[in-house]
Amino acid sequence: MNRSSRQAFASTPVGIVVIIAAALVLLALISQVPMVGRILPYAIAYTIPLLVTALGGLYSERSGVTNLGLEGLMVVGYFASALTIRFAEQSLQAMALPIGLLVGVLAGALFSMLHAFASINLKADQVISGTAINMLASAITVYLARTITGSGNVRIMLGIIRRNIPGLSQIPGIGTLFFTQSYWSTWVALAVWGASWFLLYKTSFGLRLRACGEHPHAVASAGVNVYRMRYFGVGMSGALAGLGGSIILVTYSGEFNGTVAGLGFLSIAALIFGQWKPLGILGATFFFGTATTIANVSQVIPQLGVIPPVLFKVFPYVVTLLALVAFSKRSAAPKAIGEPF
């Protein structure tokens, strides 16, 4: 099987199932190592916000709009979700969590319209617009947090409780790794990943969206509204980035503090490293999430304590730069990305 045949097979439903199954078996085997078994559940939890946000970037960039504002959009969703849950948790109890996630999604989508208007209608430089979104989001959310709560932080009392999935958690290897003490938001994110793959690659709508990032003038001549498709792409990037920020809040953070610690930029790196493809993004975000988790826990694991944690923190970015150099001639980036229409 030559290279083109392998790529074609990997893009089919059967190929994706085979690749994911092989990866699950491999993870199940290596999870039997005690140190790996302790790290991987946290790595999976850390991967999910990266995955959702990178998928948002995939929608925007496949439509032809560069979105460097994912960091700011995550912060907006983070803040909106925190504020909603804080004021609703006393009366709505556990129902405040999904409502908070939904508000985070809506806030991210609405805020992304600023980037869409500047990039699509005003034909502004998309890099500058995305940078402005990051700066504006951080300033506005911290200001509103201080105005509303009297503090730059918004703490919530509720969070998603990790639970075992009955039956599935008893499966040797895979059950311990994926179905033991898992967040329900993990399965929501994976469902979003599957739905995104299907929408982008198995529907005529997805074909038109991707064509807008490749040959927008040809698509327009066929009667497709490129502006509308690009607005959808940017709106989805805002919605999913907002969801990513909200998931951070309700899983391992529990408090809005004005920053997502660069996870938005790391999601962009994962998008590039994954070659703008859903399966590649899944692998890249898991790799980055694992590397970041190891960096965070290295000081409490004797085997890793001898290595400076800064090496773990910079490792994903160094690998991304090396990958860009290695695959620059075979980049799968949309041809019209960043070009005004």
Residue pairs with C-beta under 8 A, 6 or more apart in sequence:
1 9
9 15
10 16
10 19
10 279
11 201
11 277
16 197
16 279
19 279
20 279
23 283
24 174
24 178
25 174
27 40
27 174
27 177
28 172
28 173
28 174
28 177
29 173
30 36
31 37
31 40
31 173
31 176
31 177
32 173
35 301
35 303
37 176
37 177
38 301
39 290
39 293
39 294
39 297
39 301
40 177
40 290
41 177
41 180
41 181
41 182
42 293
42 297
43 286
43 289
43 290
43 293
43 294
44 177
44 178
44 182
44 186
44 286
44 289
45 183
45 186
45 251
45 252
46 252
46 289
46 292
46 293
47 285
47 286
47 288
47 289
47 290
48 183
48 185
48 186
48 189
48 244
48 247
48 251
48 289
49 74
49 244
49 245
49 247
49 248
49 260
49 263
50 244
50 263
50 266
50 267
50 270
50 285
50 288
50 289
51 189
51 193
51 244
51 270
51 281
51 282
51 285
51 286
52 189
52 192
52 240
52 241
52 243
52 244
52 247
53 70
53 74
53 240
53 241
53 244
53 245
53 263
53 264
53 267
54 267
54 268
54 270
54 271
54 274
54 281
54 284
54 285
55 192
55 193
55 196
55 240
55 278
55 281
56 67
56 70
56 73
56 236
56 237
56 238
56 239
56 240
56 241
56 243
56 244
56 267
57 67
57 70
57 237
57 241
57 267
57 268
57 271
58 196
58 200
58 271
58 276
58 278
58 281
59 196
59 200
59 209
59 232
59 233
59 234
59 236
59 237
59 240
60 66
60 67
60 233
60 234
60 236
60 237
61 67
61 213
61 233
61 271
61 276
61 333
61 334
61 337
62 200
62 209
62 210
62 212
62 213
62 233
62 276
62 334
63 209
63 210
63 212
63 213
63 229
63 230
63 232
63 233
63 234
64 212
64 213
64 214
64 216
64 226
64 230
64 233
64 334
64 336
64 337
64 338
64 339
64 341
65 115
65 116
65 119
65 120
65 126
65 230
65 233
65 234
65 337
65 338
66 119
66 126
66 127
66 130
66 337
66 338
67 112
67 115
67 126
67 130
67 234
67 237
68 126
68 127
68 130
68 131
68 133
68 134
68 268
69 112
69 115
69 129
69 130
69 131
69 132
69 133
69 134
69 137
69 264
70 130
70 237
70 241
70 264
70 265
70 267
70 268
71 134
71 137
71 260
71 262
71 263
71 264
71 265
72 111
72 133
72 134
72 135
72 136
72 137
72 138
72 264
73 108
73 111
73 112
73 133
73 137
73 237
73 238
73 241
73 242
73 245
73 264
74 108
74 241
74 242
74 244
74 245
74 248
74 260
74 263
74 264
75 134
75 137
75 138
75 141
75 245
75 258
75 259
75 260
75 264
76 104
76 107
76 108
76 111
76 137
76 140
76 141
76 238
76 242
76 245
77 104
77 105
77 107
77 108
77 241
77 242
77 243
77 244
77 245
77 246
78 104
78 141
78 242
78 245
78 246
78 248
78 249
78 256
78 260
79 107
79 141
79 144
79 145
79 154
79 245
79 256
80 103
80 104
80 106
80 107
80 108
80 242
80 246
81 100
81 101
81 103
81 104
81 107
81 242
81 245
81 246
81 249
81 250
82 100
82 154
82 155
82 156
82 249
82 255
82 256
83 144
83 145
83 148
83 154
83 256
84 96
84 99
84 100
84 103
84 104
85 96
85 97
85 99
85 100
85 156
85 158
85 249
85 250
86 149
86 154
86 155
86 156
88 95
88 96
88 99
88 100
89 96
89 156
89 157
89 158
92 99
93 158
94 158
96 158
97 158
97 159
97 160
97 250
100 156
100 246
100 249
100 250
101 185
101 243
101 246
101 247
101 250
103 246
104 242
104 243
104 245
104 246
104 249
105 239
105 240
105 242
105 243
105 246
106 239
106 242
107 242
108 238
108 239
108 240
108 241
108 242
108 243
108 245
109 235
109 236
109 238
109 239
109 242
110 238
111 133
111 137
111 238
111 242
112 133
112 234
112 235
112 237
112 238
112 239
112 241
113 231
113 234
113 235
113 238
114 129
114 133
114 136
115 126
115 129
115 130
115 133
115 234
115 238
116 230
116 231
116 234
116 235
118 124
118 129
118 132
119 126
119 129
119 230
119 234
119 340
120 227
120 230
120 231
120 234
120 340
120 341
121 227
123 340
126 338
127 338
134 264
138 258
138 259
141 256
141 258
142 152
142 258
145 151
145 152
145 153
145 154
145 256
145 258
146 152
152 257
152 258
153 255
153 256
153 257
153 258
154 255
154 256
155 254
155 255
155 256
156 249
156 250
156 254
156 255
158 250
159 250
159 251
159 254
160 183
160 184
160 185
160 250
160 251
162 181
162 182
162 183
163 181
163 182
163 184
164 179
164 180
164 181
164 182
165 179
165 180
165 182
168 175
168 178
168 179
169 175
169 176
169 179
169 180
171 179
183 251
185 247
185 250
185 251
189 243
189 247
192 240
192 243
193 278
193 282
196 278
197 278
197 279
198 206
199 205
199 206
200 206
200 209
200 210
200 278
201 278
208 219
208 224
208 229
209 229
209 232
209 233
210 334
211 218
211 219
211 224
212 219
212 224
212 226
212 229
212 230
212 233
212 336
212 341
213 233
213 334
213 335
213 336
213 337
214 334
214 335
214 336
215 335
215 336
216 226
216 336
216 339
216 341
217 341
219 226
219 229
220 226
220 341
226 341
227 341
230 341
241 264
241 267
244 263
244 267
245 260
248 260
248 263
249 255
249 256
266 288
266 292
266 316
267 285
269 284
269 288
269 316
269 317
269 320
270 281
270 284
270 285
270 287
270 288
271 281
271 284
272 320
272 323
272 324
272 333
273 280
273 284
273 287
273 288
273 319
273 320
273 323
274 280
274 281
274 282
274 283
274 284
274 285
275 327
275 331
275 332
276 332
276 333
276 334
277 332
287 316
287 319
288 316
291 312
291 315
291 316
292 312
292 313
292 316
294 304
294 312
295 309
295 312
295 313
295 315
296 309
297 304
298 304
298 305
298 307
298 309
298 312
299 305
299 309
